[in-house]
Amino acid sequence: MLETIINTGLIITLFAITAPFIFVLLVIRIVAGSNKRTKKKERSKQDESDDLNDIEKGLRDLDRRMDNLETLNGNKRDKER
């Protein structure tokens, strides 16, 4: 009976000593995970921004080409007259 009480006390003491360390490790892991998610969101926002910049560049290039074609068509009409 005394041995059981001592063993139970040792188990409780061991848990009381290790619980704060386990808690700290869990908190560190949770915080690190949230930082990773934040970085992924920032990266995806940067990727979206890069994609939008590429689209804008493409649209400007297309607009320039359309202006060139309109100019060429205007020159052809002038020559036909």
MMTF fields as JSON, N, C-alpha, C and O atoms, coordinates in Angstrom:
{
  "mmtfVersion": "1.0.0",
  "mmtfProducer": "UNKNOWN",
  "numBonds": 323,
  "numAtoms": 324,
  "numGroups": 81,
  "numChains": 1,
  "numModels": 1,
  "chainsPerModel": [1],
  "groupsPerChain": [81],
  "chainIdList": ["A"],
  "bondAtomList": [4, 2, 8, 6, 12, 10, 16, 14, 20, 18, 24, 22, 28, 26, 32, 30, 36, 34, 40, 38, 44, 42, 48, 46, 52, 50, 56, 54, 60, 58, 64, 62, 68, 66, 72, 70, 76, 74, 80, 78, 84, 82, 88, 86, 92, 90, 96, 94, 100, 98, 104, 102, 108, 106, 112, 110, 116, 114, 120, 118, 124, 122, 128, 126, 132, 130, 136, 134, 140, 138, 144, 142, 148, 146, 152, 150, 156, 154, 160, 158, 164, 162, 168, 166, 172, 170, 176, 174, 180, 178, 184, 182, 188, 186, 192, 190, 196, 194, 200, 198, 204, 202, 208, 206, 212, 210, 216, 214, 220, 218, 224, 222, 228, 226, 232, 230, 236, 234, 240, 238, 244, 242, 248, 246, 252, 250, 256, 254, 260, 258, 264, 262, 268, 266, 272, 270, 276, 274, 280, 278, 284, 282, 288, 286, 292, 290, 296, 294, 300, 298, 304, 302, 308, 306, 312, 310, 316, 314, 320, 318],
  "bondOrderList": [1, 1, 1, 1, 1, 1, 1, 1, 1, 1, 1, 1, 1, 1, 1, 1, 1, 1, 1, 1, 1, 1, 1, 1, 1, 1, 1, 1, 1, 1, 1, 1, 1, 1, 1, 1, 1, 1, 1, 1, 1, 1, 1, 1, 1, 1, 1, 1, 1, 1, 1, 1, 1, 1, 1, 1, 1, 1, 1, 1, 1, 1, 1, 1, 1, 1, 1, 1, 1, 1, 1, 1, 1, 1, 1, 1, 1, 1, 1, 1],
  "groupList": [{"groupName": "MET", "atomNameList": ["N", "CA", "C", "O"], "elementList": ["N", "C", "C", "O"], "formalChargeList": [0, 0, 0, 0], "bondAtomList": [1, 0, 2, 1, 3, 2], "bondOrderList": [1, 1, 2], "singleLetterCode": "M", "chemCompType": "L-PEPTIDE LINKING"}, {"groupName": "LEU", "atomNameList": ["N", "CA", "C", "O"], "elementList": ["N", "C", "C", "O"], "formalChargeList": [0, 0, 0, 0], "bondAtomList": [1, 0, 2, 1, 3, 2], "bondOrderList": [1, 1, 2], "singleLetterCode": "L", "chemCompType": "L-PEPTIDE LINKING"}, {"groupName": "GLU", "atomNameList": ["N", "CA", "C", "O"], "elementList": ["N", "C", "C", "O"], "formalChargeList": [0, 0, 0, 0], "bondAtomList": [1, 0, 2, 1, 3, 2], "bondOrderList": [1, 1, 2], "singleLetterCode": "E", "chemCompType": "L-PEPTIDE LINKING"}, {"groupName": "THR", "atomNameList": ["N", "CA", "C", "O"], "elementList": ["N", "C", "C", "O"], "formalChargeList": [0, 0, 0, 0], "bondAtomList": [1, 0, 2, 1, 3, 2], "bondOrderList": [1, 1, 2], "singleLetterCode": "T", "chemCompType": "L-PEPTIDE LINKING"}, {"groupName": "ILE", "atomNameList": ["N", "CA", "C", "O"], "elementList": ["N", "C", "C", "O"], "formalChargeList": [0, 0, 0, 0], "bondAtomList": [1, 0, 2, 1, 3, 2], "bondOrderList": [1, 1, 2], "singleLetterCode": "I", "chemCompType": "L-PEPTIDE LINKING"}, {"groupName": "ASN", "atomNameList": ["N", "CA", "C", "O"], "elementList": ["N", "C", "C", "O"], "formalChargeList": [0, 0, 0, 0], "bondAtomList": [1, 0, 2, 1, 3, 2], "bondOrderList": [1, 1, 2], "singleLetterCode": "N", "chemCompType": "L-PEPTIDE LINKING"}, {"groupName": "GLY", "atomNameList": ["N", "CA", "C", "O"], "elementList": ["N", "C", "C", "O"], "formalChargeList": [0, 0, 0, 0], "bondAtomList": [1, 0, 2, 1, 3, 2], "bondOrderList": [1, 1, 2], "singleLetterCode": "G", "chemCompType": "PEPTIDE LINKING"}, {"groupName": "PHE", "atomNameList": ["N", "CA", "C", "O"], "elementList": ["N", "C", "C", "O"], "formalChargeList": [0, 0, 0, 0], "bondAtomList": [1, 0, 2, 1, 3, 2], "bondOrderList": [1, 1, 2], "singleLetterCode": "F", "chemCompType": "L-PEPTIDE LINKING"}, {"groupName": "ALA", "atomNameList": ["N", "CA", "C", "O"], "elementList": ["N", "C", "C", "O"], "formalChargeList": [0, 0, 0, 0], "bondAtomList": [1, 0, 2, 1, 3, 2], "bondOrderList": [1, 1, 2], "singleLetterCode": "A", "chemCompType": "L-PEPTIDE LINKING"}, {"groupName": "PRO", "atomNameList": ["N", "CA", "C", "O"], "elementList": ["N", "C", "C", "O"], "formalChargeList": [0, 0, 0, 0], "bondAtomList": [1, 0, 2, 1, 3, 2], "bondOrderList": [1, 1, 2], "singleLetterCode": "P", "chemCompType": "L-PEPTIDE LINKING"}, {"groupName": "VAL", "atomNameList": ["N", "CA", "C", "O"], "elementList": ["N", "C", "C", "O"], "formalChargeList": [0, 0, 0, 0], "bondAtomList": [1, 0, 2, 1, 3, 2], "bondOrderList": [1, 1, 2], "singleLetterCode": "V", "chemCompType": "L-PEPTIDE LINKING"}, {"groupName": "ARG", "atomNameList": ["N", "CA", "C", "O"], "elementList": ["N", "C", "C", "O"], "formalChargeList": [0, 0, 0, 0], "bondAtomList": [1, 0, 2, 1, 3, 2], "bondOrderList": [1, 1, 2], "singleLetterCode": "R", "chemCompType": "L-PEPTIDE LINKING"}, {"groupName": "SER", "atomNameList": ["N", "CA", "C", "O"], "elementList": ["N", "C", "C", "O"], "formalChargeList": [0, 0, 0, 0], "bondAtomList": [1, 0, 2, 1, 3, 2], "bondOrderList": [1, 1, 2], "singleLetterCode": "S", "chemCompType": "L-PEPTIDE LINKING"}, {"groupName": "LYS", "atomNameList": ["N", "CA", "C", "O"], "elementList": ["N", "C", "C", "O"], "formalChargeList": [0, 0, 0, 0], "bondAtomList": [1, 0, 2, 1, 3, 2], "bondOrderList": [1, 1, 2], "singleLetterCode": "K", "chemCompType": "L-PEPTIDE LINKING"}, {"groupName": "GLN", "atomNameList": ["N", "CA", "C", "O"], "elementList": ["N", "C", "C", "O"], "formalChargeList": [0, 0, 0, 0], "bondAtomList": [1, 0, 2, 1, 3, 2], "bondOrderList": [1, 1, 2], "singleLetterCode": "Q", "chemCompType": "L-PEPTIDE LINKING"}, {"groupName": "ASP", "atomNameList": ["N", "CA", "C", "O"], "elementList": ["N", "C", "C", "O"], "formalChargeList": [0, 0, 0, 0], "bondAtomList": [1, 0, 2, 1, 3, 2], "bondOrderList": [1, 1, 2], "singleLetterCode": "D", "chemCompType": "L-PEPTIDE LINKING"}],
  "groupTypeList": [0, 1, 2, 3, 4, 4, 5, 3, 6, 1, 4, 4, 3, 1, 7, 8, 4, 3, 8, 9, 7, 4, 7, 10, 1, 1, 10, 4, 11, 4, 10, 8, 6, 12, 5, 13, 11, 3, 13, 13, 13, 2, 11, 12, 13, 14, 15, 2, 12, 15, 15, 1, 5, 15, 4, 2, 13, 6, 1, 11, 15, 1, 15, 11, 11, 0, 15, 5, 1, 2, 3, 1, 5, 6, 5, 13, 11, 15, 13, 2, 11],
  "groupIdList": [1, 2, 3, 4, 5, 6, 7, 8, 9, 10, 11, 12, 13, 14, 15, 16, 17, 18, 19, 20, 21, 22, 23, 24, 25, 26, 27, 28, 29, 30, 31, 32, 33, 34, 35, 36, 37, 38, 39, 40, 41, 42, 43, 44, 45, 46, 47, 48, 49, 50, 51, 52, 53, 54, 55, 56, 57, 58, 59, 60, 61, 62, 63, 64, 65, 66, 67, 68, 69, 70, 71, 72, 73, 74, 75, 76, 77, 78, 79, 80, 81],
  "secStructList": [7, 2, 2, 2, 2, 2, 2, 2, 2, 2, 2, 2, 2, 2, 2, 2, 2, 2, 2, 2, 2, 2, 2, 2, 2, 2, 2, 2, 2, 2, 2, 2, 2, 2, 2, 2, 2, 2, 2, 2, 2, 2, 2, 2, 2, 2, 2, 2, 2, 2, 2, 2, 2, 2, 2, 2, 2, 2, 2, 2, 2, 2, 2, 2, 2, 2, 2, 2, 2, 2, 2, 2, 2, 2, 2, 2, 2, 2, 2, 2, 7],
  "xCoordList": [0.833, 0.0, 0.881, 0.652, 1.872, 2.778, 3.543, 3.802, 3.901, 4.621, 3.75, 4.254, 2.474, 1.547, 1.426, 1.416, 1.335, 1.227, 2.499, 2.435, 3.645, 4.923, 5.029, 5.446, 4.651, 4.698, 3.766, 4.131, 2.575, 1.623, 2.186, 2.072, 2.777, 3.391, 4.526, 4.679, 5.32, 6.419, 5.888, 6.43, 4.829, 4.233, 3.678, 3.883, 2.972, 2.414, 3.535, 3.445, 4.577, 5.717, 6.396, 6.739, 6.586, 7.202, 6.356, 6.885, 5.05, 4.154, 4.216, 4.254, 4.225, 4.27, 5.563, 5.57, 6.646, 7.925, 7.971, 8.474, 7.454, 7.574, 6.461, 6.643, 5.325, 4.192, 4.538, 4.178, 5.208, 5.532, 6.415, 6.243, 7.349, 8.206, 7.401, 7.59, 6.51, 5.654, 4.782, 4.616, 4.229, 3.389, 4.182, 3.688, 5.39, 6.231, 6.534, 6.485, 6.845, 7.117, 5.892, 6.017, 4.722, 3.494, 3.258, 2.895, 3.464, 3.274, 4.259, 3.883, 5.509, 6.515, 6.107, 6.237, 5.622, 5.217, 4.027, 3.988, 3.067, 1.893, 2.301, 1.849, 3.149, 3.594, 4.392, 4.221, 5.252, 6.042, 5.131, 5.372, 4.095, 3.149, 2.406, 2.19, 2.012, 1.292, 2.218, 1.77, 3.497, 4.452, 4.61, 4.719, 4.625, 4.738, 3.531, 3.668, 2.338, 1.134, 1.169, 0.785, 1.624, 1.717, 2.692, 2.417, 3.827, 4.813, 4.251, 4.488, 3.502, 2.902, 1.915, 1.865, 1.121, 0.166, 0.898, 0.488, 1.992, 2.765, 3.349, 3.35, 3.849, 4.403, 3.325, 3.559, 2.131, 1.072, 0.615, 0.269, 0.608, 0.261, 1.311, 0.97, 2.578, 3.649, 3.511, 3.703, 3.176, 2.975, 1.822, 1.914, 0.717, -0.42, -0.011, -0.404, 0.771, 1.236, 2.107, 1.977, 2.992, 3.836, 2.991, 3.252, 1.971, 1.084, 0.358, 0.247, -0.138, -0.828, 0.117, -0.277, 1.345, 2.322, 2.575, 2.682, 2.67, 2.865, 1.669, 1.835, 0.465, -0.745, -0.776, -1.083, -0.455, -0.433, 0.596, 0.339, 1.76, 2.796, 2.287, 2.476, 1.64, 1.094, 0.029, -0.018, -0.829, -1.871, -1.272, -1.741, -0.243, 0.417, 1.057, 0.987, 1.682, 2.307, 1.248, 1.439, 0.13, -0.964, -1.528, -1.811, -1.689, -2.198, -1.251, -1.69, 0.045, 1.039, 0.967, 1.036, 0.828, 0.743, -0.528, -0.513, -1.631, -2.883, -2.73, -3.196, -2.075, -1.828, -0.983, -1.247, 0.031, 0.879, 0.064, 0.229, -0.815, -1.651, -2.601, -2.793, -3.197, -4.101, -3.343, -3.865, -2.129, -1.306, -1.001, -1.092, -0.638, -0.356, -1.599, -1.52, -2.751, -3.994, -4.33, -4.788, -4.104, -4.348, -3.44, -3.87, -2.183, -1.241, -1.656, -1.516, -2.168, -2.602, -3.802, -3.885, -4.735, -5.919, -5.514, -6.056, -4.544, -4.087, -3.448, -3.631, -2.702, -2.051, -3.078, -2.898, -4.172, -5.201, -5.964, -6.422, -6.113, -6.875, -6.084, -6.532],
  "yCoordList": [-1.192, 0.0, 1.26, 2.19, 1.272, 2.414, 2.574, 3.691, 1.441, 1.482, 2.104, 2.863, 1.802, 2.36, 3.869, 4.614, 4.313, 5.752, 6.469, 7.55, 5.868, 6.471, 6.525, 7.538, 5.432, 5.397, 6.449, 7.132, 6.58, 7.584, 8.988, 9.842, 9.223, 10.522, 10.827, 11.962, 9.815, 10.015, 10.343, 11.203, 9.654, 9.905, 11.324, 12.039, 11.726, 13.083, 14.12, 15.131, 13.873, 14.799, 14.884, 15.973, 13.747, 13.725, 14.513, 15.285, 14.315, 15.053, 16.552, 17.369, 16.908, 18.324, 18.986, 20.172, 18.233, 18.792, 18.913, 19.907, 17.916, 17.908, 18.68, 19.095, 18.881, 19.544, 20.943, 21.257, 21.786, 23.119, 23.056, 23.849, 22.122, 21.99, 21.545, 22.048, 20.601, 20.129, 21.275, 21.457, 22.042, 23.18, 24.199, 24.696, 24.508, 25.466, 24.947, 25.711, 23.673, 23.101, 23.181, 23.473, 22.924, 23.03, 24.465, 24.703, 25.413, 26.82, 27.221, 27.902, 26.807, 27.125, 26.538, 27.195, 25.322, 24.681, 25.398, 25.581, 25.799, 26.504, 27.853, 28.222, 28.582, 29.89, 29.732, 30.513, 28.74, 28.51, 28.164, 28.608, 27.383, 27.035, 28.249, 28.381, 29.139, 30.334, 31.251, 31.917, 31.298, 32.098, 31.546, 32.31, 30.228, 29.622, 29.98, 30.302, 29.921, 30.264, 31.722, 32.051, 32.589, 34.01, 34.223, 34.998, 33.539, 33.682, 33.161, 33.749, 32.05, 31.522, 32.519, 32.704, 33.167, 34.163, 35.332, 35.83, 35.773, 36.875, 36.484, 37.277, 35.243, 34.778, 34.723, 35.124, 34.224, 34.123, 35.511, 35.707, 36.485, 37.853, 38.407, 39.1, 38.109, 38.569, 37.92, 38.58, 36.616, 35.927, 36.553, 36.742, 36.88, 37.522, 38.876, 39.241, 39.612, 40.924, 40.779, 41.555, 39.786, 39.541, 39.16, 39.611, 38.323, 37.93, 39.146, 39.296, 40.015, 41.22, 42.128, 42.721, 42.232, 43.042, 42.462, 43.206, 41.135, 40.491, 40.736, 40.99, 40.662, 40.894, 42.338, 42.593, 43.282, 44.691, 44.929, 45.67, 44.296, 44.426, 43.884, 44.498, 42.725, 42.125, 43.0, 43.132, 43.6, 44.476, 45.73, 46.179, 46.294, 47.465, 47.107, 47.876, 45.926, 45.475, 45.268, 45.652, 44.657, 44.429, 45.758, 45.912, 46.711, 48.03, 48.718, 49.339, 48.602, 49.195, 48.555, 49.243, 47.24, 46.542, 46.927, 47.088, 47.072, 47.482, 48.885, 49.145, 49.782, 51.129, 51.057, 51.77, 50.202, 50.038, 49.524, 49.999, 48.558, 48.025, 49.088, 49.209, 49.862, 50.93, 51.957, 52.465, 52.255, 53.199, 52.631, 53.339, 51.349, 50.717, 50.692, 50.973, 50.359, 50.335, 51.732, 51.892, 52.736, 54.118, 54.501, 55.18, 54.073, 54.368, 53.671, 54.247, 52.434, 51.697, 52.391, 52.491, 52.871, 53.557, 54.846, 55.191, 55.547, 56.785, 56.498, 57.267, 55.404, 55.058, 54.632, 54.905, 53.956, 53.507, 54.689, 54.612, 55.755, 56.922, 57.626, 58.639],
  "zCoordList": [0.0, 0.0, 0.0, -0.774, 0.867, 0.944, -0.365, -0.814, -0.973, -2.246, -3.336, -4.164, -3.351, -4.334, -4.158, -5.138, -2.927, -2.655, -3.104, -3.69, -2.827, -3.225, -4.746, -5.307, -5.412, -6.878, -7.473, -8.43, -6.916, -7.394, -7.182, -8.062, -6.048, -5.766, -6.726, -7.177, -7.036, -7.985, -9.383, -10.078, -9.78, -11.098, -11.158, -12.139, -10.102, -10.059, -10.064, -10.76, -9.298, -9.253, -10.615, -11.075, -11.253, -12.575, -13.571, -14.371, -13.518, -14.41, -14.111, -15.031, -12.839, -12.456, -12.923, -13.255, -12.949, -13.393, -14.916, -15.439, -15.629, -17.092, -17.798, -18.942, -17.153, -17.81, -18.331, -19.465, -17.569, -18.116, -19.363, -20.289, -19.385, -20.564, -21.781, -22.888, -21.554, -22.649, -23.144, -24.35, -22.221, -22.586, -23.409, -24.421, -22.986, -23.713, -25.115, -26.079, -25.237, -26.559, -27.464, -28.653, -26.914, -27.707, -28.17, -29.322, -27.269, -27.637, -28.727, -29.681, -28.596, -29.618, -30.962, -31.996, -30.95, -32.201, -32.835, -34.051, -32.023, -32.544, -33.132, -34.216, -32.425, -32.915, -34.204, -35.14, -34.256, -35.47, -36.639, -37.761, -36.393, -37.45, -37.966, -39.171, -37.065, -37.509, -38.3, -39.234, -37.946, -38.714, -40.123, -41.082, -40.253, -41.581, -42.434, -43.614, -41.827, -42.583, -43.013, -44.135, -42.132, -42.469, -43.62, -44.536, -43.573, -44.643, -45.961, -47.017, -45.901, -47.124, -47.706, -48.922, -46.842, -47.324, -47.963, -49.011, -47.326, -47.885, -49.237, -50.178, -49.322, -50.596, -51.664, -52.804, -51.301, -52.298, -52.734, -53.899, -51.808, -52.195, -53.149, -54.107, -52.899, -53.779, -55.153, -56.174, -55.181, -56.45, -57.222, -58.435, -56.512, -57.163, -57.724, -58.832, -56.965, -57.417, -58.661, -59.608, -58.658, -59.827, -61.036, -62.152, -60.809, -61.903, -62.473, -63.69, -61.586, -62.049, -62.834, -63.838, -62.38, -63.116, -64.501, -65.476, -64.594, -65.892, -66.805, -67.998, -66.242, -67.034, -67.532, -68.696, -66.641, -67.046, -68.151, -69.099, -68.021, -69.05, -70.384, -71.434, -70.319, -71.527, -72.168, -73.391, -71.344, -71.877, -72.515, -73.561, -71.89, -72.476, -73.817, -74.776, -73.869, -75.11, -76.19, -77.343, -75.8, -76.746, -77.241, -78.429, -76.337, -76.708, -77.69, -78.658, -77.432, -78.33, -79.712, -80.73, -79.735, -81.026, -81.781, -83.002, -81.035, -81.68, -82.283, -83.392, -81.542, -82.076, -83.337, -84.305, -83.33, -84.519, -85.697, -86.821, -85.45, -86.535, -87.065, -88.274, -86.153, -86.594, -87.43, -88.422, -87.031, -87.791, -89.172, -90.175, -89.221, -90.516, -91.387, -92.582, -90.808, -91.579, -92.086, -93.218, -91.257, -91.691, -92.837, -93.769, -92.784, -93.866, -95.151, -96.23, -95.064, -96.252, -96.879, -98.103, -96.056, -96.581, -97.299, -98.349, -96.703, -97.338, -98.692, -99.636, -98.799, -100.062, -101.102, -102.289, -100.672, -101.607, -102.185, -103.325, -101.458, -101.934, -102.955, -103.493]
}
